[in-house]
Amino acid sequence: MSKVDRMVVLTPPRMKATLERLVSEGHTCGYCHGNGFFWGLDEYGENEKTPCPMCKGSGRLDAVITVEWKAATSPDPPEGGGCLAGTFSEGGGQ
């Protein structure tokens, strides 16, 4: 799946923006290993290139990260002086 290769620094907005969208472009497709295709057979048994279903044949992927800012559910700041390490939760993805 995913691993941290680059760092995203989260800074709360100074205005009433609740959504941010970040894009990291040009990652090698892990499904086809950057080839953009797989070899397959057509109806006559001849070799043919089948486009990768993940990258649609480009061999590259872009990561789109959406950050939604919302009010904290707890009025107390996290331990460690505001460090949020370990307080992430899964879910809410699309």
VMD Tcl script that builds the backbone (N, CA, C; Angstrom):
set m [mol new atoms 282]
animate dup $m
set s [atomselect $m all]
$s set {name element resname resid chain x y z} {
  {N N MET 1 A 0.838 -1.171 0.000}
  {CA C MET 1 A 0.000 0.000 0.000}
  {C C MET 1 A 0.883 1.234 0.000}
  {N N SER 2 A 0.597 2.204 0.828}
  {CA C SER 2 A 1.352 3.453 0.835}
  {C C SER 2 A 2.357 3.480 1.967}
  {N N LYS 3 A 3.382 4.257 1.785}
  {CA C LYS 3 A 4.350 4.509 2.830}
  {C C LYS 3 A 4.743 5.972 2.745}
  {N N VAL 4 A 5.311 6.490 3.817}
  {CA C VAL 4 A 5.715 7.880 3.832}
  {C C VAL 4 A 7.044 8.002 3.103}
  {N N ASP 5 A 7.034 8.700 1.974}
  {CA C ASP 5 A 8.243 8.913 1.200}
  {C C ASP 5 A 8.565 10.401 1.174}
  {N N ARG 6 A 7.543 11.203 1.191}
  {CA C ARG 6 A 7.656 12.656 1.250}
  {C C ARG 6 A 6.820 13.118 2.432}
  {N N MET 7 A 7.125 14.270 2.953}
  {CA C MET 7 A 6.428 14.735 4.147}
  {C C MET 7 A 5.447 15.851 3.789}
  {N N VAL 8 A 4.269 15.790 4.374}
  {CA C VAL 8 A 3.280 16.840 4.238}
  {C C VAL 8 A 3.195 17.546 5.582}
  {N N VAL 9 A 3.365 18.850 5.577}
  {CA C VAL 9 A 3.275 19.635 6.798}
  {C C VAL 9 A 1.888 20.271 6.831}
  {N N LEU 10 A 1.132 19.951 7.871}
  {CA C LEU 10 A -0.219 20.487 8.010}
  {C C LEU 10 A -0.184 21.752 8.859}
  {N N THR 11 A -0.718 22.831 8.312}
  {CA C THR 11 A -0.808 24.097 9.022}
  {C C THR 11 A -2.247 24.571 8.930}
  {N N PRO 12 A -2.908 24.803 10.085}
  {CA C PRO 12 A -4.297 25.258 10.044}
  {C C PRO 12 A -4.428 26.567 9.260}
  {N N PRO 13 A -5.499 26.696 8.493}
  {CA C PRO 13 A -5.685 27.906 7.690}
  {C C PRO 13 A -5.993 29.122 8.558}
  {N N ARG 14 A -5.643 30.300 8.062}
  {CA C ARG 14 A -5.923 31.552 8.777}
  {C C ARG 14 A -7.284 32.116 8.397}
  {N N MET 15 A -7.887 31.580 7.370}
  {CA C MET 15 A -9.209 32.030 6.971}
  {C C MET 15 A -10.187 30.873 7.070}
  {N N LYS 16 A -11.396 31.087 6.658}
  {CA C LYS 16 A -12.437 30.087 6.832}
  {C C LYS 16 A -12.422 29.033 5.723}
  {N N ALA 17 A -11.279 28.522 5.406}
  {CA C ALA 17 A -11.182 27.438 4.429}
  {C C ALA 17 A -11.292 26.117 5.181}
  {N N THR 18 A -12.175 25.246 4.739}
  {CA C THR 18 A -12.338 23.965 5.425}
  {C C THR 18 A -11.759 22.803 4.637}
  {N N LEU 19 A -11.485 23.003 3.359}
  {CA C LEU 19 A -10.926 21.941 2.534}
  {C C LEU 19 A -9.668 22.423 1.819}
  {N N GLU 20 A -8.685 21.551 1.770}
  {CA C GLU 20 A -7.479 21.808 1.003}
  {C C GLU 20 A -7.241 20.599 0.118}
  {N N ARG 21 A -6.652 20.818 -1.034}
  {CA C ARG 21 A -6.344 19.719 -1.945}
  {C C ARG 21 A -4.887 19.848 -2.374}
  {N N LEU 22 A -4.121 18.802 -2.111}
  {CA C LEU 22 A -2.716 18.764 -2.474}
  {C C LEU 22 A -2.522 17.679 -3.522}
  {N N VAL 23 A -1.656 17.928 -4.493}
  {CA C VAL 23 A -1.402 16.953 -5.548}
  {C C VAL 23 A 0.097 16.690 -5.627}
  {N N SER 24 A 0.459 15.424 -5.601}
  {CA C SER 24 A 1.836 14.992 -5.780}
  {C C SER 24 A 1.880 14.209 -7.085}
  {N N GLU 25 A 2.563 14.746 -8.078}
  {CA C GLU 25 A 2.502 14.191 -9.424}
  {C C GLU 25 A 3.694 13.300 -9.761}
  {N N GLY 26 A 3.473 12.418 -10.735}
  {CA C GLY 26 A 4.548 11.684 -11.365}
  {C C GLY 26 A 5.088 10.478 -10.637}
  {N N HIS 27 A 4.267 9.751 -9.904}
  {CA C HIS 27 A 4.714 8.539 -9.224}
  {C C HIS 27 A 4.630 7.356 -10.180}
  {N N THR 28 A 5.592 6.465 -10.136}
  {CA C THR 28 A 5.577 5.269 -10.967}
  {C C THR 28 A 4.441 4.356 -10.524}
  {N N CYS 29 A 3.664 3.881 -11.466}
  {CA C CYS 29 A 2.554 2.990 -11.153}
  {C C CYS 29 A 3.103 1.683 -10.583}
  {N N GLY 30 A 2.648 1.316 -9.410}
  {CA C GLY 30 A 3.095 0.088 -8.770}
  {C C GLY 30 A 2.391 -1.151 -9.300}
  {N N TYR 31 A 1.267 -0.960 -9.963}
  {CA C TYR 31 A 0.495 -2.089 -10.475}
  {C C TYR 31 A 1.159 -2.692 -11.710}
  {N N CYS 32 A 1.603 -1.824 -12.628}
  {CA C CYS 32 A 2.262 -2.302 -13.855}
  {C C CYS 32 A 3.764 -2.019 -13.829}
  {N N HIS 33 A 4.270 -1.490 -12.706}
  {CA C HIS 33 A 5.688 -1.154 -12.531}
  {C C HIS 33 A 6.176 -0.139 -13.554}
  {N N GLY 34 A 5.287 0.780 -13.945}
  {CA C GLY 34 A 5.662 1.843 -14.865}
  {C C GLY 34 A 5.608 1.477 -16.337}
  {N N ASN 35 A 5.261 0.237 -16.645}
  {CA C ASN 35 A 5.172 -0.167 -18.057}
  {C C ASN 35 A 3.975 0.465 -18.767}
  {N N GLY 36 A 2.872 0.593 -18.052}
  {CA C GLY 36 A 1.655 1.132 -18.653}
  {C C GLY 36 A 0.790 0.084 -19.314}
  {N N PHE 37 A 1.257 -1.150 -19.355}
  {CA C PHE 37 A 0.498 -2.203 -20.034}
  {C C PHE 37 A 0.856 -3.566 -19.461}
  {N N PHE 38 A 0.055 -4.541 -19.842}
  {CA C PHE 38 A 0.314 -5.958 -19.578}
  {C C PHE 38 A 0.186 -6.695 -20.906}
  {N N TRP 39 A 0.936 -7.772 -21.056}
  {CA C TRP 39 A 0.792 -8.585 -22.248}
  {C C TRP 39 A -0.389 -9.533 -22.064}
  {N N GLY 40 A -1.200 -9.622 -23.078}
  {CA C GLY 40 A -2.341 -10.522 -23.063}
  {C C GLY 40 A -2.498 -11.163 -24.430}
  {N N LEU 41 A -3.567 -11.925 -24.587}
  {CA C LEU 41 A -3.848 -12.593 -25.867}
  {C C LEU 41 A -5.167 -12.084 -26.426}
  {N N ASP 42 A -5.189 -11.848 -27.741}
  {CA C ASP 42 A -6.442 -11.450 -28.371}
  {C C ASP 42 A -7.266 -12.687 -28.720}
  {N N GLU 43 A -8.370 -12.500 -29.440}
  {CA C GLU 43 A -9.262 -13.623 -29.752}
  {C C GLU 43 A -8.642 -14.647 -30.698}
  {N N TYR 44 A -7.528 -14.285 -31.350}
  {CA C TYR 44 A -6.845 -15.198 -32.266}
  {C C TYR 44 A -5.605 -15.835 -31.631}
  {N N GLY 45 A -5.366 -15.566 -30.351}
  {CA C GLY 45 A -4.213 -16.119 -29.657}
  {C C GLY 45 A -2.930 -15.359 -29.890}
  {N N GLU 46 A -3.031 -14.184 -30.495}
  {CA C GLU 46 A -1.862 -13.334 -30.748}
  {C C GLU 46 A -1.590 -12.451 -29.521}
  {N N ASN 47 A -0.320 -12.160 -29.297}
  {CA C ASN 47 A 0.035 -11.266 -28.196}
  {C C ASN 47 A -0.471 -9.857 -28.474}
  {N N GLU 48 A -0.969 -9.221 -27.415}
  {CA C GLU 48 A -1.387 -7.826 -27.524}
  {C C GLU 48 A -1.148 -7.133 -26.187}
  {N N LYS 49 A -0.916 -5.838 -26.257}
  {CA C LYS 49 A -0.730 -5.039 -25.049}
  {C C LYS 49 A -2.098 -4.624 -24.524}
  {N N THR 50 A -2.317 -4.876 -23.222}
  {CA C THR 50 A -3.544 -4.460 -22.552}
  {C C THR 50 A -3.184 -3.313 -21.621}
  {N N PRO 51 A -3.824 -2.150 -21.772}
  {CA C PRO 51 A -3.485 -1.013 -20.898}
  {C C PRO 51 A -3.721 -1.341 -19.423}
  {N N CYS 52 A -2.874 -0.810 -18.583}
  {CA C CYS 52 A -3.000 -0.990 -17.134}
  {C C CYS 52 A -4.288 -0.315 -16.658}
  {N N PRO 53 A -5.098 -1.002 -15.836}
  {CA C PRO 53 A -6.345 -0.400 -15.356}
  {C C PRO 53 A -6.125 0.712 -14.322}
  {N N MET 54 A -4.953 0.747 -13.692}
  {CA C MET 54 A -4.693 1.781 -12.679}
  {C C MET 54 A -4.252 3.100 -13.310}
  {N N CYS 55 A -3.234 3.045 -14.179}
  {CA C CYS 55 A -2.660 4.273 -14.745}
  {C C CYS 55 A -3.196 4.568 -16.142}
  {N N LYS 56 A -4.069 3.733 -16.648}
  {CA C LYS 56 A -4.681 3.890 -17.978}
  {C C LYS 56 A -3.642 3.944 -19.093}
  {N N GLY 57 A -2.521 3.239 -18.895}
  {CA C GLY 57 A -1.510 3.142 -19.936}
  {C C GLY 57 A -0.380 4.149 -19.853}
  {N N SER 58 A -0.434 5.072 -18.908}
  {CA C SER 58 A 0.607 6.107 -18.827}
  {C C SER 58 A 1.848 5.640 -18.070}
  {N N GLY 59 A 1.686 4.675 -17.165}
  {CA C GLY 59 A 2.806 4.229 -16.340}
  {C C GLY 59 A 3.068 5.113 -15.138}
  {N N ARG 60 A 2.320 6.197 -15.009}
  {CA C ARG 60 A 2.509 7.159 -13.923}
  {C C ARG 60 A 1.179 7.401 -13.203}
  {N N LEU 61 A 1.278 7.755 -11.919}
  {CA C LEU 61 A 0.098 8.079 -11.113}
  {C C LEU 61 A 0.330 9.392 -10.375}
  {N N ASP 62 A -0.740 10.114 -10.127}
  {CA C ASP 62 A -0.706 11.312 -9.302}
  {C C ASP 62 A -1.453 11.021 -8.008}
  {N N ALA 63 A -0.898 11.465 -6.892}
  {CA C ALA 63 A -1.559 11.305 -5.591}
  {C C ALA 63 A -2.330 12.587 -5.290}
  {N N VAL 64 A -3.611 12.454 -4.992}
  {CA C VAL 64 A -4.448 13.595 -4.635}
  {C C VAL 64 A -4.811 13.454 -3.160}
  {N N ILE 65 A -4.393 14.419 -2.351}
  {CA C ILE 65 A -4.618 14.387 -0.910}
  {C C ILE 65 A -5.594 15.504 -0.558}
  {N N THR 66 A -6.695 15.153 0.094}
  {CA C THR 66 A -7.682 16.134 0.510}
  {C C THR 66 A -7.642 16.235 2.029}
  {N N VAL 67 A -7.493 17.457 2.532}
  {CA C VAL 67 A -7.477 17.711 3.971}
  {C C VAL 67 A -8.748 18.478 4.314}
  {N N GLU 68 A -9.515 17.930 5.242}
  {CA C GLU 68 A -10.726 18.603 5.713}
  {C C GLU 68 A -10.471 19.088 7.127}
  {N N TRP 69 A -10.619 20.394 7.344}
  {CA C TRP 69 A -10.443 20.970 8.669}
  {C C TRP 69 A -11.799 21.043 9.345}
  {N N LYS 70 A -11.857 20.549 10.590}
  {CA C LYS 70 A -13.106 20.594 11.348}
  {C C LYS 70 A -12.784 20.898 12.802}
  {N N ALA 71 A -13.791 21.259 13.546}
  {CA C ALA 71 A -13.608 21.570 14.964}
  {C C ALA 71 A -13.161 20.320 15.714}
  {N N ALA 72 A -12.302 20.513 16.684}
  {CA C ALA 72 A -11.816 19.390 17.493}
  {C C ALA 72 A -12.953 18.832 18.326}
  {N N THR 73 A -12.953 17.517 18.528}
  {CA C THR 73 A -13.989 16.895 19.339}
  {C C THR 73 A -13.650 16.984 20.814}
  {N N SER 74 A -12.399 17.283 21.133}
  {CA C SER 74 A -11.960 17.420 22.517}
  {C C SER 74 A -11.382 18.817 22.703}
  {N N PRO 75 A -11.750 19.514 23.778}
  {CA C PRO 75 A -11.221 20.866 23.993}
  {C C PRO 75 A -9.764 20.868 24.455}
  {N N ASP 76 A -9.253 19.729 24.925}
  {CA C ASP 76 A -7.882 19.673 25.425}
  {C C ASP 76 A -6.904 19.435 24.279}
  {N N PRO 77 A -5.751 20.145 24.279}
  {CA C PRO 77 A -4.743 19.875 23.251}
  {C C PRO 77 A -4.126 18.504 23.479}
  {N N PRO 78 A -3.605 17.873 22.431}
  {CA C PRO 78 A -2.965 16.571 22.599}
  {C C PRO 78 A -1.703 16.687 23.438}
  {N N GLU 79 A -1.335 15.570 24.072}
  {CA C GLU 79 A -0.107 15.556 24.863}
  {C C GLU 79 A 1.082 15.763 23.943}
  {N N GLY 80 A 2.133 16.358 24.467}
  {CA C GLY 80 A 3.332 16.573 23.675}
  {C C GLY 80 A 3.372 17.955 23.054}
  {N N GLY 81 A 2.605 18.902 23.568}
  {CA C GLY 81 A 2.672 20.270 23.081}
  {C C GLY 81 A 2.145 20.465 21.675}
  {N N GLY 82 A 1.097 19.764 21.312}
  {CA C GLY 82 A 0.484 19.965 20.015}
  {C C GLY 82 A 0.926 18.972 18.959}
  {N N CYS 83 A 1.803 18.075 19.301}
  {CA C CYS 83 A 2.242 17.059 18.346}
  {C C CYS 83 A 1.107 16.060 18.135}
  {N N LEU 84 A 0.768 15.807 16.899}
  {CA C LEU 84 A -0.341 14.917 16.605}
  {C C LEU 84 A 0.111 13.519 16.216}
  {N N ALA 85 A 1.349 13.190 16.475}
  {CA C ALA 85 A 1.850 11.868 16.092}
  {C C ALA 85 A 1.018 10.787 16.761}
  {N N GLY 86 A 0.549 9.843 15.977}
  {CA C GLY 86 A -0.200 8.718 16.514}
  {C C GLY 86 A -1.667 8.990 16.728}
  {N N THR 87 A -2.171 10.165 16.325}
  {CA C THR 87 A -3.585 10.466 16.556}
  {C C THR 87 A -4.383 10.413 15.270}
  {N N PHE 88 A -3.827 9.861 14.220}
  {CA C PHE 88 A -4.554 9.759 12.963}
  {C C PHE 88 A -5.490 8.575 13.012}
  {N N SER 89 A -6.608 8.696 12.337}
  {CA C SER 89 A -7.543 7.576 12.266}
  {C C SER 89 A -7.833 7.291 10.806}
  {N N GLU 90 A -8.135 6.025 10.523}
  {CA C GLU 90 A -8.450 5.629 9.158}
  {C C GLU 90 A -9.926 5.837 8.908}
  {N N GLY 91 A -10.286 5.840 7.654}
  {CA C GLY 91 A -11.688 5.968 7.300}
  {C C GLY 91 A -11.952 7.322 6.689}
  {N N GLY 92 A -13.149 7.468 6.189}
  {CA C GLY 92 A -13.541 8.725 5.570}
  {C C GLY 92 A -12.966 8.917 4.185}
  {N N GLY 93 A -12.247 7.895 3.694}
  {CA C GLY 93 A -11.655 7.999 2.375}
  {C C GLY 93 A -12.680 7.790 1.280}
  {N N GLN 94 A -12.282 8.115 0.049}
  {CA C GLN 94 A -13.209 7.973 -1.063}
  {C C GLN 94 A -12.857 6.798 -1.897}
}
mol reanalyze $m
mol bondsrecalc $m
mol representation Tube
mol addrep $m
